[in-house]
Amino acid sequence: MISSNPAFYFPGSQPAQAGGVCPICLDLCRSVTAVTPCCWNEMDRDCLQRLFANTPLGARTACPVCRVDLPDLSQSQHSMQGTGTMQTPKSRWVMSYELVSALKNNDWDKAEGIQLSIQNTGVMLVERARRELSNKLIEVLDSGTWAEAGRLKRIIQGIGAEPTHELMKKLNNKLIEALNRRDWDNADRLQCIIQGIRACRSQKVLQLLFQMLTTDKSKNSIDDQERLERINSANVPDEMEEAQSEAGLCLIM
């Protein structure tokens, strides 16, 4: 069973992410860093040691960022030596942190490698990582980088991370825009992402598809009609059946 109170994570002897500021000394992180299990903030290893050294005997040491009680540093003391790399099996929060860090750095190869490790070990992402995955896909969709969107879709799909409400809203709005422009390539891409991460199509999307397939059918070329029918007939999660029924739409052709 994974501990509910994980120890610190020491990523290694490499400097912190570019521009990272230690929340203790308020200066740029200089060397080996520690990552807090409570809020994933990086800080200098030396500053962390001083923080614990200056804590009165018997008192709890609070995180300088979120003020949550930090775990006993002795749990990770062996990791403070040498390269600072943890020798114990990685916990789910560590793997979650590493995945999110790779995504923030746009290191897609590393992110996909971590995804495979998560799948092979059966580890479940922490909630914060799930939100960060959705936020990253929103960012990628806004930038229009479809290659990265596809890779991120496969990562989310492989891990089985549930999309957030904000991500589903973004996907539906983007799909509506593409359909209104009859931008079939992007509509196909968006539908593929929606299916892959098991997001839900909104009633607005379903109603628009129904309208385009019936009321506006005369405006469609043969190719338009075929692509509309393919997008419309794509499988959607079971929870959308009730929405379709309420809308009175017969959308599975």
N, C-alpha and C positions, 0 to 999 in steps of 0.2 A: 504494500500500500504506500502511496506517495505521501510524504509528510505534509501536514497542513501548515507547518512552520519551517520552510526550507531555509538553509543557511545561505550565506553570501555566495555569489558566483564571481570567480576571477577569470575573465576571458583569456588571459595569457599575458605575455610580456610586451604586447603591442600597445602603443598609445591609444587613448580613447578616441572616439569618433571625432573627426575634424571639427574644431570649434566647441568641443565639449567643455563645459565649465564645471569645476568641482564645487558642489553646493556648500562645502565646509570652508575652504579658503577663498572661494569666489574668484579663483584664477583658473586659467586654462589647465585642463588635466595634463600632467607632465609625463607620467610613466604608467606603470601597471595600475589598472583600475579595478575597483570592486563594484559590483552591481547589487543594489539592494533588492531583496525579494518582495518588498512591499510596493514600491512605485517605480522600479526599474531604472532608478537614477544612478549614473556612474559618478564615482568620486575617486580621488587619489587614494591609493592603498595607504600611504604614509599618513594622510589626513585621517583616514578611518581608524588607524591604530592610535593616533593621538586622541581622537574623540573618545574611544573606549578607555584609554589611560587616564583621561581627565574626568571620567564619570565616578562619582563617590562610590565607595565600596557598598555593595548591596543594592545600589540603585539601578534602574533600568536605563539603557541608553536609547534615546528616541532618534528616529530618522530626522536628519536636518531639513528634509523637504516636506514629508507628509506627517511627521510627528508620531508615527506608529512605533511601538516598541520594537527595537531591532533584536534579532536572535543573538544568542551568546556567541561572541566572536571565536571562542574556543572550538565551536563546532566546525569552523573552517580554518583553524589556525594552521593546519598542515598545508593548506593551499597558499599560505602567505609566503612560503619559501620558494626559492628557485624561480621557475618561470611563472608561478602563480596559477598553474592550470589545475583544475579539479581532477582528482583521480577516481572519485566515486561516480557511479552511474548517474547520468544526467536526469534530473527531475523534469516534470512537464513544464514548469515555469522557466527553467533554463532553456529547454528546447524552444519554447514559445518566444522567449527573448531573442534567441539566436535567429529564429526565422524572421521576426519583425525587424531586427537590425539589418539582416541581409536585404530585405525588401526596401528599407529606407535608403540603403546604399545602392539600390538597383542592381544588386549582385544576384542575377536570376539563376545562374548555375548553382551557386551556393544554396539559394532558397529551395531549388528543386531537390538538391541533395538532402537538405534537412527534412523536406516533405517526405522523401522516401524513408528516412530514418524514423520519422513519426509514424508512418504507416506500418513499418515493419515491427515496431515495438508496441503498437497499439496505444500510444500515449494520446491523451486528449488535451487539446490546447486550453490554456486558461482563457477566461472570458475576455480579458483585455486584448489578447492576441487575435481572437475572432473579430473584435471590433476593428483592430488595426488592419486586418486583411481586407475587410469591407471598405475601409477608408482608402486603402491603397488602390483598390479597384476603381473607386469613385474618381480618384486623382488621375488614374490612367485613362479612364473613359473621357474625362474632361480634356485631356491632352490629345486624344485621338490616336494614341499609339496602339494600334490593334494587335501587333505582334506581342507586345507586353501584356495586353489584356488577355490574349489567348493563353499565355504562359501562366498568368495569375489565375485564370479560370481553372486550369488543370491542377494548380496547387491547391486551390480551395476545394475542388472536386475530389482530389486524392485524399485530402485530410478529412473531408466531410464536415467542414466548418459551415455552420448555418449563417446565411447572409443577414445583415441587419436590415431594419426597416428603411433606413436611409439609402442603403444600396439598392434595395428593390424599387424604391421610388425613383432613383436616378435611372435605373435600367428601363423602367416603364416610360419615363419621360423621354429618354433618348429613343426608344422604339417608336413612340408616337411621332416624334420629329422626323425620324427616318421614313416612316410610312406616309406621312403627309407630303414629304418631298419625293415620294416614290424612289427613295434611295435604297434599292433592294439589297445591294451588297452589304451595307451597314445594318440593314434590318435583319438580314440573315445572320450576321455576326452577333448581333445583340440577342436574337432568339436562341442562338447556340449557347451563349453565356448564361442566359436565363435557365435553359434546360440543364446545363452542366452543373450549376451550383444549386439547383432546385429552388430557384426563386419563384415568385408568383406573378402572373400577369394580372394587372389591375383590370377593373371593370371598364375603365376608359379605353384600355387597349382592346379588350374584347368587343366593345361596342363599335370602335373604329373599324376593326377588322370586319365585323358583320356589315357595317354600312358600306365599306368598300367592296364587299363581295356581293351585295344585293342592290342597294339603292344606287350606288355609283358604278355598277357593273358595266354600264355602257361606255364608261371612260377607260376601261381597261383594254389593253392589247391582249393577245393570246399569252404572250410572255408574262405580262403583269398579272393576269388571272392565275396562271400556273404558280407563280412565285407567292402570290397572296395565299393561295390555297395551301401551299406547302408550309408557310409560316403559321397559318391559322390552325392547321391540323397537327402541329407539333404537340407532343405530349406535355401536359402541364401537371403540377402536383395535385393530389387528390383534394386538397383543401379548396381548390378553385371550382370544383363541381357545384358547390352550393351557390357560389357567386354567379356562375353561368345560369343556373336554374332560376335564381332571383331575377336576373336580367331578361329572362325569357328568350334566351338566345340559343339557337342550335348551331354551335360553332365547330363541332367536330365533323368534318365533311365526310 
